[in-house]
Amino acid sequence: MTTHFELRRQIEDRLDKEVGTIYKEAACRVSLVYPSPYRIGMSSLGFQAIYRLLNERDGVVCERSFLPDDLDAYRNNRTPLLTYESQVPAADADIIALSIAYETEVIGLIDCLDLMGLPLKAEERDARYPLVILGGPLTFSNPLPVAPFADLIVMGEGDELIGVLLDWYRDATSREQFLEDVALLPGVYVPSIHGEQLRPVAQANDIFLPAYSPIITPDTELSNMHLVENARGCHRGCTFCVMRRTTNMGMRTVAPEVVLGTIPDHARRVGLVGAATTDHPKIKEIMEGVVREGRELGLSSLRADRLDDDFVALLARGGARTLTVASDGSSQRMRDVARKNIKEKHLIRAAELVRDHDLKLLKLYMVIAYPEEEMSDIEEMCDFVLELSKICNVALGMSPLVAKKNTPLDGVPFEDQKSLEAKIKRVHKLLGRRVDIRATSVRWAWIEYQLAQGGWGMADVAIEVWKNGASFGAWKRAIKRADLEYAPLRRPENDRLTPGALLDMPAQR
């Protein structure tokens, strides 16, 4: 059995491999907690950026904690959730700041609160317990299912707002007074005051851009990579995406010299992160600045219509062996529903670039089950993917549509499980061994949908599921037993659509 000493040794081993870890002493202590394991949490640019920003503040020290890889070992040893930097109980801090990216991380959130010895719901905690602040990508869409666990939620961009909250908290005479005061701030959602009425998302001042990671470590999904954003937000209007142009003033770009100036000398790999990295008007200048120094380069969110010979040549110089693009629609008809201005010619060109630059693979991501999608759309996709496979090796990733709050597709029903499974089975039959097919679990996508569309009642469902082992069966039984209503629609004001009108929408230009 793993011992308490071995659990601490695991943390020390990871710290030994890190470069850029911040060690500090200060009067105000913040435990920054990620409700997934270390490998995932340290791949989060937002998590790392908040860690750096808090530690740059006078009088504040921020230390990290993560959902343990082996929960049973922690519980069997009665080991509390520990911070990494000083290996003290995370609950000993003045403030617990939890970053949550995905709906299904709610179980990890509950696990972390439990390991810290905190009552799960905010209403069960008083001033004896640390203040619990929640933030992260989920707040751009629908944090209602996790709201009962938090004293307050930072909606949207927390770079600037988290510092303001810390200053006000240190000056407050009581927790009640603090929550009443900050409830008036734009971008702050206090569940005990605002109820289930969400607040608009916050936008950080551009002086806080770009976010970049202070720590480089091999023990992450993005091993030994310095992460930095070259832009924030997106200027496009894809109907399924939370980070579309109606969210936080669209796309805000960062000058190439500023992006490159964040890269430390010891960084051998650089990842450009954002919702629309390839749409930066000077993206090639940034890429050239990275690879010129002999560094490896990775980019998120490649768009097929932005790729050309020079772009892929820079990727290849930066060590890329695969090219990953998204079609986000099984047919041209479905791409029009998604307002994804990607045509077959763009994807064909991407395959040709993979071949011409001796890359090994084209990874193509696809969202299926848009409203009114038919088997003929799936068959059109398969015919086209087979044509691509004649040009280069292709891997196809498929995910069912999970309609999110704060998007035009909010409220679109999740497709029937049998129908979805029939479509996936059809893809396997038609593509056979010609294409590597990876499909997201239909059952777990349904769970994600229930959480994405849910309100406060989903917190009680999650607690019940957590107590019963967090299996799919536990989720299904708890959701069915609860018989909850979905949260109100949150479509952007200028994007109010009904499912029947989706196919009549003009494609994005």
C-alpha positions as CSV (number, residue, x, y, z in Angstrom):
1,M,0.0,0.0,0.0
2,T,1.2,3.5,-0.9
3,T,2.3,5.3,2.3
4,H,1.9,8.9,3.3
5,F,5.7,9.4,2.8
6,E,5.5,8.1,-0.7
7,L,2.7,10.5,-1.5
8,R,4.8,13.4,-0.4
9,R,7.8,11.9,-2.3
10,Q,5.7,12.0,-5.5
11,I,5.1,15.7,-5.1
12,E,8.8,16.3,-4.4
13,D,9.8,14.3,-7.5
14,R,7.6,16.5,-9.7
15,L,8.9,19.7,-8.1
16,D,12.4,18.5,-8.8
17,K,11.6,18.4,-12.5
18,E,9.9,21.8,-12.7
19,V,11.7,24.9,-13.9
20,G,10.1,28.2,-12.8
21,T,8.4,27.1,-9.6
22,I,7.6,30.1,-7.3
23,Y,8.5,29.8,-3.6
24,K,7.3,32.6,-1.5
25,E,6.2,33.6,2.0
26,A,3.4,36.1,2.6
27,A,0.6,36.9,5.1
28,C,-2.3,36.1,2.7
29,R,-2.2,32.5,1.5
30,V,-4.1,31.2,-1.6
31,S,-4.4,27.6,-2.5
32,L,-5.0,27.3,-6.3
33,V,-6.7,24.0,-6.9
34,Y,-7.2,22.1,-10.1
35,P,-9.9,19.4,-9.9
36,S,-8.0,17.0,-12.3
37,P,-4.6,15.4,-12.0
38,Y,-1.3,17.2,-12.2
39,R,-0.6,16.2,-15.8
40,I,-3.8,17.9,-16.9
41,G,-3.8,20.9,-14.6
42,M,-0.2,21.9,-15.5
43,S,-1.2,21.9,-19.2
44,S,-3.8,24.6,-18.4
45,L,-2.5,28.0,-19.5
46,G,-5.2,29.8,-17.5
47,F,-4.3,27.9,-14.3
48,Q,-0.6,28.7,-14.7
49,A,-1.3,32.4,-15.5
50,I,-3.4,32.9,-12.4
51,Y,-0.6,31.2,-10.3
52,R,1.9,33.7,-11.7
53,L,-0.3,36.8,-11.3
54,L,-1.2,36.1,-7.7
55,N,2.4,35.5,-6.8
56,E,3.4,38.8,-8.4
57,R,1.2,40.6,-5.8
58,D,2.7,42.0,-2.6
59,G,1.5,40.3,0.5
60,V,0.1,37.2,-1.3
61,V,1.5,33.7,-1.8
62,C,-0.2,31.3,-4.1
63,E,0.5,27.5,-4.0
64,R,-0.9,24.8,-6.2
65,S,-2.9,21.7,-5.5
66,F,-4.3,19.0,-7.8
67,L,-6.7,16.2,-7.7
68,P,-4.5,13.2,-6.7
69,D,-3.7,10.5,-9.2
70,D,-4.5,7.9,-6.5
71,L,-7.5,9.1,-4.5
72,D,-7.7,5.8,-2.5
73,A,-4.1,6.2,-1.3
74,Y,-4.9,9.6,0.1
75,R,-8.0,8.5,1.8
76,N,-6.4,5.3,3.2
77,N,-3.6,7.3,4.6
78,R,-5.9,10.1,5.8
79,T,-3.7,12.5,3.9
80,P,-5.3,15.8,3.2
81,L,-5.0,17.6,-0.1
82,L,-1.6,19.2,0.0
83,T,-0.1,22.2,-1.7
84,Y,2.9,21.5,-3.8
85,E,5.3,24.3,-2.9
86,S,5.3,23.8,0.9
87,Q,3.3,20.5,1.2
88,V,0.9,21.9,3.8
89,P,-2.8,21.2,3.8
90,A,-4.5,23.2,1.1
91,A,-7.3,24.0,3.5
92,D,-5.0,26.0,5.7
93,A,-5.1,28.9,3.2
94,D,-7.2,32.0,3.6
95,I,-8.7,31.5,0.1
96,I,-9.3,28.4,-2.0
97,A,-9.3,29.2,-5.7
98,L,-10.6,26.4,-7.9
99,S,-10.3,26.4,-11.7
100,I,-12.8,24.3,-13.6
101,A,-12.7,23.8,-17.3
102,Y,-15.2,21.1,-18.1
103,E,-18.6,20.1,-16.8
104,T,-17.5,16.6,-15.8
105,E,-14.8,17.9,-13.6
106,V,-17.5,18.6,-11.0
107,I,-16.7,15.1,-9.5
108,G,-13.0,16.1,-9.1
109,L,-14.1,19.4,-7.5
110,I,-16.1,17.5,-4.9
111,D,-13.2,15.1,-4.3
112,C,-10.9,18.1,-3.7
113,L,-13.3,19.8,-1.3
114,D,-13.7,16.5,0.6
115,L,-10.0,15.9,0.8
116,M,-9.6,19.4,2.2
117,G,-12.1,18.6,4.9
118,L,-14.5,21.3,3.8
119,P,-18.3,21.0,3.8
120,L,-19.2,20.6,0.2
121,K,-21.8,23.4,-0.2
122,A,-21.1,27.1,0.5
123,E,-24.2,27.3,2.6
124,E,-22.7,24.8,5.1
125,R,-19.5,26.8,5.6
126,D,-19.0,29.8,7.8
127,A,-16.1,32.2,8.6
128,R,-14.1,29.3,10.2
129,Y,-13.5,28.0,6.7
130,P,-11.4,29.5,3.9
131,L,-13.3,31.5,1.2
132,V,-13.9,29.4,-1.9
133,I,-13.6,31.1,-5.2
134,L,-14.4,29.4,-8.5
135,G,-13.3,30.4,-12.0
136,G,-12.1,28.9,-15.2
137,P,-13.3,28.3,-18.8
138,L,-16.6,26.8,-17.6
139,T,-17.7,30.2,-16.4
140,F,-18.0,31.5,-20.0
141,S,-20.8,29.0,-20.5
142,N,-22.8,27.7,-17.5
143,P,-21.3,27.3,-14.0
144,L,-24.8,26.9,-12.4
145,P,-24.3,23.2,-11.7
146,V,-21.2,24.0,-9.6
147,A,-22.4,27.3,-8.1
148,P,-23.6,25.8,-4.8
149,F,-20.0,24.7,-4.0
150,A,-18.6,28.3,-4.3
151,D,-18.8,31.4,-2.1
152,L,-18.3,33.4,-5.3
153,I,-17.5,32.8,-9.0
154,V,-15.3,34.9,-11.2
155,M,-17.2,34.9,-14.6
156,G,-14.9,35.0,-17.6
157,E,-11.4,36.4,-17.6
158,G,-10.0,36.5,-14.1
159,D,-6.5,38.0,-14.8
160,E,-7.5,41.4,-13.4
161,L,-10.5,40.7,-11.3
162,I,-8.8,38.1,-9.0
163,G,-6.4,40.7,-7.8
164,V,-9.2,43.1,-7.0
165,L,-11.0,40.5,-5.1
166,L,-8.0,39.7,-2.9
167,D,-7.5,43.3,-2.1
168,W,-11.1,43.8,-1.1
169,Y,-11.1,40.5,0.9
170,R,-8.0,41.6,3.0
171,D,-9.7,45.0,3.7
172,A,-13.2,43.5,4.5
173,T,-14.5,43.5,8.1
174,S,-16.5,40.3,7.6
175,R,-17.2,37.7,4.9
176,E,-20.8,38.8,4.7
177,Q,-19.8,42.4,4.0
178,F,-17.2,41.3,1.5
179,L,-19.7,39.2,-0.5
180,E,-22.3,42.0,-0.5
181,D,-19.7,44.5,-1.8
182,V,-18.1,42.3,-4.5
183,A,-21.6,41.2,-5.7
184,L,-21.8,44.7,-7.2
185,L,-18.7,44.2,-9.4
186,P,-19.1,43.3,-13.1
187,G,-18.1,39.7,-13.6
188,V,-18.6,38.6,-10.0
189,Y,-21.3,36.0,-9.4
190,V,-22.2,35.5,-5.7
191,P,-24.7,32.5,-5.7
192,S,-26.0,33.4,-2.2
193,I,-27.0,36.8,-3.4
194,H,-27.7,36.5,-7.2
195,G,-29.4,33.1,-7.0
196,E,-29.5,31.3,-10.4
197,Q,-29.2,34.6,-12.3
198,L,-25.8,34.6,-13.9
199,R,-23.7,37.7,-14.4
200,P,-22.0,38.8,-17.6
201,V,-18.4,37.6,-18.1
202,A,-15.5,39.8,-17.2
203,Q,-13.0,41.1,-19.6
204,A,-9.4,41.8,-18.4
205,N,-7.6,44.9,-19.4
206,D,-5.3,44.3,-22.4
207,I,-2.3,45.1,-20.2
208,F,-2.7,41.6,-18.7
209,L,-2.3,40.0,-22.1
210,P,-0.7,37.7,-23.0
211,A,-1.2,34.9,-20.5
212,Y,1.9,32.7,-20.3
213,S,3.1,29.9,-18.1
214,P,5.8,30.5,-15.6
215,I,6.6,26.7,-15.0
216,I,7.9,24.2,-17.5
217,T,7.7,20.5,-16.6
218,P,8.0,17.2,-18.4
219,D,5.2,15.7,-16.4
220,T,2.3,17.2,-18.3
221,E,0.2,16.5,-21.4
222,L,2.2,19.2,-23.1
223,S,5.6,18.0,-21.9
224,N,8.4,20.6,-21.3
225,M,6.4,23.3,-23.2
226,H,6.2,27.0,-22.5
227,L,2.6,28.1,-23.1
228,V,1.6,31.6,-24.3
229,E,-1.4,33.1,-26.0
230,N,-0.9,35.1,-29.2
231,A,-4.5,36.3,-29.1
232,R,-7.5,36.1,-26.8
233,G,-11.0,35.3,-28.0
234,C,-12.2,34.8,-31.5
235,H,-13.7,37.0,-34.2
236,R,-15.7,34.1,-35.9
237,G,-19.3,33.1,-35.2
238,C,-19.4,29.3,-35.0
239,T,-22.8,28.5,-33.6
240,F,-21.5,25.7,-31.3
241,C,-18.6,27.6,-29.7
242,V,-18.7,29.6,-26.4
243,M,-15.6,31.6,-27.4
244,R,-17.3,33.2,-30.4
245,R,-17.2,36.8,-31.5
246,T,-20.1,37.8,-29.3
247,T,-18.0,36.8,-26.2
248,N,-15.8,39.4,-24.7
249,M,-15.3,41.8,-27.6
250,G,-14.2,39.2,-30.1
251,M,-10.5,38.6,-30.8
252,R,-7.7,40.7,-29.2
253,T,-4.3,40.1,-30.7
254,V,-0.9,40.4,-29.0
255,A,2.1,41.9,-30.8
256,P,4.7,39.3,-32.0
257,E,7.5,40.9,-30.0
258,V,5.4,40.7,-26.8
259,V,4.6,37.0,-27.4
260,L,8.2,36.1,-28.1
261,G,9.4,38.2,-25.1
262,T,7.6,35.8,-22.7
263,I,9.8,32.8,-23.8
264,P,12.5,32.0,-21.3
265,D,15.9,31.1,-22.6
266,H,15.6,27.5,-21.2
267,A,12.4,26.8,-23.1
268,R,13.0,24.3,-25.9
269,R,9.3,23.9,-26.8
270,V,6.7,26.6,-27.2
271,G,3.0,26.2,-27.5
272,L,0.8,29.0,-28.9
273,V,-2.6,28.7,-27.2
274,G,-5.9,30.4,-28.0
275,A,-9.3,30.0,-29.6
276,A,-8.1,31.2,-33.0
277,T,-4.3,31.1,-33.0
278,T,-4.0,30.8,-36.8
279,D,-6.1,34.0,-37.3
280,H,-3.4,36.3,-35.9
281,P,-2.5,38.6,-38.7
282,K,1.2,38.1,-38.0
283,I,1.1,34.5,-37.0
284,K,3.9,33.5,-39.3
285,E,6.2,36.2,-37.8
286,I,5.6,34.7,-34.4
287,M,6.2,31.2,-35.7
288,E,9.4,32.2,-37.4
289,G,10.6,33.9,-34.2
290,V,10.1,30.6,-32.3
291,V,11.7,28.2,-34.8
292,R,14.6,30.5,-35.7
293,E,16.0,29.9,-32.2
294,G,15.8,26.1,-32.8
295,R,12.8,25.6,-30.6
296,E,10.0,23.2,-31.2
297,L,6.6,24.7,-31.9
298,G,3.0,23.7,-31.3
299,L,-0.3,25.5,-32.1
300,S,-3.8,25.0,-30.9
301,S,-6.9,25.7,-33.1
302,L,-5.5,25.3,-36.6
303,R,-8.0,26.3,-39.2
304,A,-7.7,24.6,-42.6
305,D,-8.6,27.7,-44.5
306,R,-5.5,29.5,-43.0
307,L,-3.0,26.9,-44.0
308,D,-0.5,27.4,-46.8
309,D,2.9,26.1,-47.8
310,D,4.9,28.6,-45.8
311,F,2.8,28.0,-42.7
312,V,3.1,24.2,-42.7
313,A,6.8,24.5,-43.6
314,L,7.3,26.5,-40.3
315,L,5.3,23.9,-38.4
316,A,7.6,21.2,-39.8
317,R,10.7,23.1,-38.9
318,G,9.2,23.3,-35.4
319,G,9.0,19.6,-35.1
320,A,5.4,18.9,-36.1
321,R,4.7,15.4,-37.4
322,T,0.9,15.7,-37.6
323,L,-1.5,18.4,-38.8
324,T,-4.7,18.7,-36.8
325,V,-7.7,20.6,-38.2
326,A,-11.4,20.7,-37.5
327,S,-14.2,20.3,-40.1
328,D,-16.8,20.5,-37.3
329,G,-19.6,19.3,-39.6
330,S,-20.2,16.0,-41.3
331,S,-21.3,17.6,-44.6
332,Q,-21.3,21.0,-46.2
333,R,-24.9,21.3,-45.1
334,M,-23.9,20.7,-41.5
335,R,-20.9,23.1,-41.7
336,D,-23.4,25.8,-42.8
337,V,-25.4,25.1,-39.6
338,A,-22.2,25.4,-37.6
339,R,-21.3,28.6,-39.5
340,K,-18.0,27.0,-40.0
341,N,-16.6,28.5,-43.1
342,I,-14.5,25.4,-44.0
343,K,-14.9,23.9,-47.4
344,E,-13.8,20.6,-48.8
345,K,-11.2,22.4,-50.9
346,H,-9.5,23.6,-47.6
347,L,-9.4,20.1,-46.2
348,I,-8.0,18.7,-49.4
349,R,-5.3,21.3,-49.4
350,A,-4.5,20.4,-45.8
351,A,-4.0,16.8,-46.8
352,E,-1.8,17.8,-49.7
353,L,0.3,19.9,-47.3
354,V,0.7,16.9,-45.0
355,R,1.9,14.9,-48.0
356,D,4.2,17.6,-49.4
357,H,6.0,18.3,-46.1
358,D,6.4,14.6,-45.2
359,L,4.2,14.8,-42.2
360,K,2.9,11.5,-40.9
361,L,-0.8,12.2,-40.3
362,L,-3.8,14.5,-40.8
363,K,-6.0,14.5,-37.8
364,L,-9.5,15.6,-38.6
365,Y,-12.0,16.5,-35.9
366,M,-15.7,16.3,-36.5
367,V,-18.8,17.3,-34.6
368,I,-21.7,15.1,-35.5
369,A,-25.5,15.3,-34.5
370,Y,-26.2,18.9,-35.4
371,P,-30.0,19.6,-35.7
372,E,-31.5,17.8,-38.7
373,E,-28.4,15.8,-39.5
374,E,-29.2,12.7,-41.5
375,M,-27.4,9.5,-42.3
376,S,-26.8,10.9,-45.8
377,D,-24.6,13.6,-44.2
378,I,-22.6,11.0,-42.4
379,E,-22.2,9.0,-45.7
380,E,-21.0,12.2,-47.4
381,M,-18.4,12.6,-44.7
382,C,-17.2,9.1,-45.1
383,D,-16.9,9.4,-48.9
384,F,-14.9,12.6,-48.5
385,V,-12.6,11.2,-45.8
386,L,-11.8,8.2,-48.0
387,E,-10.7,10.7,-50.7
388,L,-8.5,12.4,-48.2
389,S,-7.0,9.0,-47.2
390,K,-5.7,8.6,-50.7
391,I,-3.6,11.7,-50.3
392,C,-2.2,11.1,-46.8
393,N,-2.8,9.1,-43.6
394,V,-5.9,10.3,-41.8
395,A,-7.2,9.9,-38.3
396,L,-10.9,10.9,-37.7
397,G,-12.1,12.1,-34.3
398,M,-15.8,12.4,-33.8
399,S,-17.8,14.0,-30.9
400,P,-21.5,14.3,-30.6
401,L,-22.8,17.9,-30.4
402,V,-23.2,19.0,-26.7
403,A,-25.1,22.3,-26.9
404,K,-23.7,24.9,-24.5
405,K,-25.2,27.9,-22.8
406,N,-24.2,31.3,-24.2
407,T,-24.2,30.0,-27.8
408,P,-26.9,30.1,-30.6
409,L,-27.3,26.3,-30.2
410,D,-28.2,26.6,-26.6
411,G,-31.2,24.4,-25.9
412,V,-30.8,22.1,-29.0
413,P,-31.6,18.6,-27.7
414,F,-29.0,15.8,-27.4
415,E,-29.5,13.3,-30.2
416,D,-31.0,9.9,-29.3
417,Q,-28.3,7.5,-28.2
418,K,-29.4,4.7,-30.6
419,S,-29.3,7.2,-33.5
420,L,-25.8,8.4,-32.6
421,E,-24.5,4.9,-32.2
422,A,-25.9,3.9,-35.6
423,K,-24.1,6.8,-37.2
424,I,-20.8,5.9,-35.5
425,K,-21.3,2.2,-36.6
426,R,-21.9,3.4,-40.1
427,V,-18.7,5.3,-40.1
428,H,-16.7,2.3,-39.0
429,K,-18.3,0.2,-41.7
430,L,-17.7,2.6,-44.5
431,L,-14.1,3.6,-43.5
432,G,-13.0,0.2,-42.4
433,R,-9.2,0.0,-41.9
434,R,-8.5,2.9,-44.2
435,V,-8.8,5.5,-41.4
436,D,-8.0,5.6,-37.7
437,I,-11.4,6.3,-36.1
438,R,-11.7,7.7,-32.5
439,A,-15.2,8.5,-31.3
440,T,-16.1,10.2,-28.0
441,S,-18.3,8.1,-25.8
442,V,-22.0,8.8,-26.6
443,R,-23.0,8.0,-23.0
444,W,-20.5,10.4,-21.4
445,A,-21.4,13.1,-23.9
446,W,-25.0,12.8,-22.7
447,I,-23.8,13.3,-19.1
448,E,-21.8,16.4,-20.3
449,Y,-25.0,17.7,-22.0
450,Q,-27.1,17.3,-18.8
451,L,-24.5,19.2,-16.9
452,A,-24.1,21.9,-19.6
453,Q,-27.8,22.6,-19.7
454,G,-28.4,22.2,-15.9
455,G,-29.0,24.5,-13.0
456,W,-28.3,24.4,-9.3
457,G,-30.1,21.1,-8.9
458,M,-27.3,19.4,-10.7
459,A,-25.1,20.0,-7.7
460,D,-27.2,17.7,-5.6
461,V,-27.2,15.2,-8.5
462,A,-23.4,15.4,-8.6
463,I,-23.0,14.8,-4.9
464,E,-25.3,11.7,-5.1
465,V,-23.3,10.4,-8.1
466,W,-20.0,11.1,-6.2
467,K,-21.2,9.1,-3.2
468,N,-22.2,6.2,-5.5
469,G,-18.9,5.8,-7.4
470,A,-19.4,8.3,-10.2
471,S,-20.1,5.6,-12.9
472,F,-22.3,6.3,-15.9
473,G,-25.0,4.2,-14.2
474,A,-24.8,6.4,-11.1
475,W,-25.2,9.5,-13.3
476,K,-28.1,8.0,-15.2
477,R,-30.0,6.9,-12.2
478,A,-29.5,10.2,-10.3
479,I,-30.5,12.4,-13.2
480,K,-33.6,10.3,-13.9
481,R,-34.6,10.3,-10.2
482,A,-34.1,14.1,-9.9
483,D,-36.2,14.9,-13.0
484,L,-34.7,18.4,-13.2
485,E,-35.6,21.2,-15.5
486,Y,-32.9,22.7,-17.7
487,A,-31.5,26.1,-16.8
488,P,-33.0,29.1,-18.9
489,L,-31.5,29.7,-22.3
490,R,-28.6,32.0,-22.5
491,R,-28.2,32.7,-26.2
492,P,-26.4,36.0,-27.0
493,E,-29.0,38.7,-27.7
494,N,-27.9,39.1,-31.4
495,D,-27.9,35.4,-32.0
496,R,-31.3,34.2,-30.9
497,L,-32.2,31.3,-33.1
498,T,-34.7,28.5,-33.1
499,P,-33.6,25.0,-34.2
500,G,-36.0,25.0,-37.1
501,A,-34.3,28.2,-38.4
502,L,-30.8,26.9,-38.3
503,L,-30.6,25.6,-41.8
504,D,-31.9,28.9,-43.1
505,M,-29.0,30.8,-41.6
506,P,-26.4,32.4,-44.0
507,A,-23.0,30.8,-43.8
508,Q,-20.3,32.8,-42.1
509,R,-18.2,34.9,-44.5
